[in-house]
Amino acid sequence: MQRVDRDTTALIAERVRALGDSAAAPRAFTPGGEGERSSWYEKTPITINPPAEALGYQPADEARDVASLLEGYARNSTELDGQGAEPGDVLLLDLDTAFRIAASSGREYRQAEEDFILSVISLLVERHRWSPRLFNDTSVLLDGQGDSGTFDAASSVINTLRVTQRLPFGGDVEARWVTRAAQELVNESTNAYTSSSELVLSADVPLLRGAGQIAREDLIQAERNTVYASRDWERFRRTLLVNIAADYFQLLQSKAGIANQQRQLDSQIRRQRETAAKVQAGRFEPFQNDIVADAVKQSEAQLANQRESFILQLERFKVRLGLDPLTRIKLGEPRLELLEPSQSPDAAAEAALLYRLDLQNRRDRLIDFERAVANAKNSVLPDLDLFADVTVPTDPNDDQGGLGLDQEDTSYSVGATFSLPLDRRIERLSVRQAQISLERARRSYDEFRDNVIIDARRAIRAIDLARFQLQLAETQIEINERGLEDLSLRDNADPQSVLDRQNALLAAENARDRAVTDLRNAVLGYLETTGQMRVAPDGTFNAPGGMVIPEPAAPDAGGGDGSSGAGGAGGG
């Protein structure tokens, strides 16, 4: 198995080098345990399914403080407010750390590694079929024959050592060394021992059907498949980075939404106290206090829902990274500046057509379909095979020939077999199938290429749209902040007007955070869609030339508090 791993690693490195310096090789496969052997052959595995009366169930107290419980759930999952646990008890998870963890313990990352390794192993298997292969067979025989109640018995041992080699353009050659030893066990006259050996060279070569490059079809396809697998592997690493970043940015957006909702709740609580005081002073009607109180309860319910959604979202993110779902983490800021590209949709489409690895795979697989048509046509040809063998035995007159070959007793045979193609209907049908498959593959490639162009053009528009939405949201925030400031200067401001303005401000802040997330995702999506995304061997983002990435600041013990929303325009 060490030789298998060594050959696999060497071939993977060869394929990865063809992808460039930023490509990374998958880790070597490490087999796990085989499990408990005693359970392998159980015909009736144990099922655990107790009846309802045996299940324990304890009703909850309806008077419990569910608000505190919900807040505790959120605090046990992550530090939403930056307090509650010692720094050593919490994993600080910034974007680069998430990338590295996904590349080290992520299940889907490991699955992609194994897909690549399996493709390489398949090639090694096929290459070995085309190398000299040694075999040794030993047979032990015991013969007996009766004659009028008297039995003669003899034992013999036959050993065949052979080596085979496939020929590049069809057929194979084989060399066999056969040794025989026989001993008569029971005989009326004498106990006789005989031995002999022979060297046999044989060859079988097709000249029509099965001759030519078609003979190496399995090897050619296996070689090409590893190239496809290496491209798929590298594209997977890029797609995974984009997806991990999207999940991370969504977490920051959700966290910022919670902070926005908490600020609105705090403001409404203050407004409720002010309104209650004015009602008590007779300046407001009592129903206006009820309006503010109802808004407070709605904000509390919305905050609880957002926290629960965030917890679920965070735990699923932990599972994707391969972390324990119970791990307590603190989200840090991405510290990643994604500068927006200055490129036209047409230029983005041209880059995608040039750099997309999956498009290159589609284009090269068209050649496989074309070659399949040629191979199918070859199967319609008649069979014309040449065969030959040469045998060099020991002296047939010597009962103890042993291993001494006698070249003077060499024999040979040469011949040819021609088979008319009287029934090739199945093969001709196969030709038509291959031709139809080729046409379908061409249409599929054309459609895929057109979609690549559309996606690349849309990626540029998505960046501009996200930037526009961000600008609108920031303007709306300024408008609503000025409106709230104006209302706060009025001693008799209508509480409903204040609440409406606060809700508008909250919606604008959430829209800003969504726009920041959309802008970040749009830039990464543009790089992936156009084939310009590059991933470092450790799984982190490798910026293309011209995109300046600032040096990350040293993280503090507590990490970012996330109170500034989803990162602001600096993340775009």
Helices and strands as residue ranges (DSSP letters): H 2-17, G 37-39, G 52-54, H 66-77, G 87-89, E 91-93, H 95-105, H 107-129, E 133-147, E 150-166, E 172-186, E 193-206, G 213-216, H 217-280, H 286-321, E 329-331, H 345-355, H 357-378, E 383-393, G 407-409, E 411-419, H 425-488, H 495-529, E 534-535, E 541-542, G 569-571
